[in-house]
Amino acid sequence: MDFDAWVVNLATGTATHESGFVLQVEGNPRDPSAINPNNFPSNLSYIDQARLMRCGVEVLAKAAVGSNVDYSLSGTTDIESLKSQAVKDREALAKQFADRTDKPERSLLSLKKNK
């Protein structure tokens, strides 16, 4: 297995290995606040899984060094600045339907006891 075959997407904070393994980091890729591994290959030993995860974090960190994305010191990323125009358009359309004035009134479900 080639542990260096990665496709990096800094906008989403993900690195995808050719085996289908996906590693997503939260915060600054050079110093992530959380790491979310997903879809490990089934034939991989625990040692190789750890190695694959370590290589993925290293690839993301190296890609972030050369990027022009400004990560704040707190480790959080301004998500709005990373969204594409298509995503912003879809969110605006969804908000338009959610904020309709002619929505029917629906009863509210509550777990509070009536006094």
Residue pairs with C-beta under 8 A, 6 or more apart in sequence:
1 19
1 41
1 44
1 48
1 52
2 18
3 51
3 52
3 55
4 55
4 59
5 17
5 18
6 15
6 16
6 17
6 18
6 55
6 56
6 59
7 15
7 16
8 14
8 15
8 59
8 60
8 63
9 15
9 16
10 29
10 60
10 63
10 64
10 67
10 69
11 82
11 84
12 24
12 82
13 24
13 25
13 26
13 29
13 32
13 60
13 77
14 22
14 23
14 24
14 25
15 22
15 23
15 56
15 57
15 59
15 60
15 63
16 22
16 23
17 23
17 52
17 56
19 41
19 44
19 52
20 39
20 41
21 37
21 38
21 39
21 40
21 41
21 52
21 56
22 37
22 38
22 39
23 35
23 36
23 37
23 38
23 53
23 56
23 57
23 60
24 35
24 36
24 38
25 32
25 34
25 35
25 36
25 57
25 60
26 32
26 33
26 34
26 35
26 36
26 75
27 33
27 34
27 71
27 75
27 76
27 77
28 64
28 71
28 72
28 75
28 77
29 60
29 61
29 63
29 64
29 71
30 61
30 64
30 65
30 71
31 75
32 57
32 60
32 75
33 75
33 76
35 53
35 57
37 49
37 53
37 56
40 49
40 52
44 52
64 71
69 77
69 82
71 77
72 78
83 91
